[in-house]
Amino acid sequence: MNPPKYSPKKYRINFKKNLRIGTRIKVKGVELVVVQNKNISSSKPGVIISKKVSNLAIVRNKYRRRLKEVFRLDFKGLKDKEIIFLANEKILDLDFNRMRKELLIARKQITR
């Protein structure tokens, strides 16, 4: 009988290191931390929404899903970058389209 084949471990973002060394870009409701990483072939998102933003997990998860969707739609072309989204209380005032416009401004700053 053959031994089972193990898939390689999924790549995970090192949040502690990236928050220390990354370039920060602030827009309304969100702060982006961008780190160049040559070891990955496509960009990776990370989202941090603390309980200070909202005590309800339902609300935090809704905005986490929205940020990941904006990343999927608009940040697709970036290569070898790790991006961490740090949400603050002002994110609760943004609907999806306004959030997307704010993050497009940040994307332009990343690609400069």
C-alpha positions as CSV (number, residue, x, y, z in Angstrom):
1,M,0.0,0.0,0.0
2,N,1.3,3.4,-0.9
3,P,1.7,6.1,1.7
4,P,-0.6,9.1,1.4
5,K,0.6,12.1,-0.6
6,Y,0.8,15.2,1.5
7,S,0.1,18.6,-0.2
8,P,2.6,21.4,0.6
9,K,1.6,23.6,3.5
10,K,-0.5,26.6,2.4
11,Y,1.4,29.9,2.5
12,R,0.3,32.1,5.3
13,I,0.9,35.8,5.8
14,N,3.2,36.7,8.7
15,F,1.1,39.5,10.2
16,K,3.4,40.5,13.1
17,K,6.4,40.9,10.8
18,N,4.5,42.7,8.0
19,L,2.8,45.2,10.3
20,R,6.3,46.1,11.6
21,I,8.1,46.5,8.2
22,G,5.3,47.3,5.7
23,T,4.5,50.5,3.9
24,R,1.2,52.0,5.2
25,I,-1.4,53.7,3.1
26,K,-4.4,55.3,4.7
27,V,-7.8,55.9,3.2
28,K,-11.2,56.4,4.8
29,G,-12.1,53.5,7.0
30,V,-9.1,51.3,6.1
31,E,-5.4,51.4,6.4
32,L,-3.4,49.1,4.1
33,V,0.0,47.6,4.9
34,V,1.9,46.5,1.8
35,V,4.9,44.3,1.8
36,Q,6.9,43.1,-1.2
37,N,7.5,39.3,-1.1
38,K,9.5,37.6,-3.9
39,N,8.6,34.1,-2.7
40,I,5.0,34.3,-3.8
41,S,3.6,34.4,-7.4
42,S,0.4,36.4,-6.7
43,S,-0.7,38.9,-4.1
44,K,-2.2,37.7,-0.9
45,P,-4.8,39.5,1.3
46,G,-5.1,39.7,5.0
47,V,-7.9,41.4,7.0
48,I,-7.8,42.6,10.6
49,I,-11.0,44.0,12.1
50,S,-10.9,44.4,15.9
51,K,-13.7,44.4,18.4
52,K,-13.3,48.1,18.7
53,V,-14.9,48.5,15.3
54,S,-17.9,46.4,16.3
55,N,-18.7,44.0,19.1
56,L,-20.8,41.9,16.8
57,A,-19.0,39.2,14.9
58,I,-21.7,39.3,12.2
59,V,-20.8,42.9,11.4
60,R,-17.0,42.3,11.5
61,N,-17.4,39.2,9.2
62,K,-19.6,41.2,6.7
63,Y,-16.9,43.9,6.3
64,R,-14.2,41.2,6.1
65,R,-16.0,39.6,3.2
66,R,-16.5,43.0,1.5
67,L,-12.8,43.8,1.8
68,K,-11.8,40.4,0.4
69,E,-14.3,40.9,-2.5
70,V,-12.8,44.3,-3.3
71,F,-9.4,42.7,-3.3
72,R,-10.5,39.9,-5.6
73,L,-12.1,42.4,-8.1
74,D,-9.5,45.2,-8.1
75,F,-6.2,44.1,-6.7
76,K,-5.9,41.1,-9.0
77,G,-3.1,42.5,-11.2
78,L,-0.6,43.0,-8.3
79,K,2.2,40.5,-8.3
80,D,4.3,39.4,-5.3
81,K,2.7,41.7,-2.7
82,E,1.2,40.9,0.7
83,I,-1.6,43.3,1.6
84,I,-3.1,43.6,5.1
85,F,-6.3,45.6,5.5
86,L,-6.6,47.2,8.9
87,A,-10.2,48.4,9.4
88,N,-11.2,51.2,11.8
89,E,-14.5,52.5,13.0
90,K,-15.1,54.7,9.9
91,I,-15.5,51.6,7.8
92,L,-19.1,51.2,9.2
93,D,-20.1,54.4,7.4
94,L,-19.0,53.0,4.0
95,D,-21.2,51.0,1.7
96,F,-19.6,48.5,-0.8
97,N,-19.3,50.9,-3.7
98,R,-17.8,53.7,-1.6
99,M,-15.4,51.3,0.0
100,R,-14.3,50.1,-3.5
101,K,-13.7,53.7,-4.6
102,E,-11.6,54.4,-1.5
103,L,-9.5,51.3,-2.1
104,L,-9.0,52.1,-5.7
105,I,-7.3,55.3,-4.6
106,A,-5.0,53.2,-2.4
107,R,-4.3,50.8,-5.2
108,K,-3.1,53.6,-7.4
109,Q,-0.6,54.6,-4.7
110,I,0.6,51.0,-4.4
111,T,1.3,50.7,-8.2
112,R,3.3,53.9,-8.4
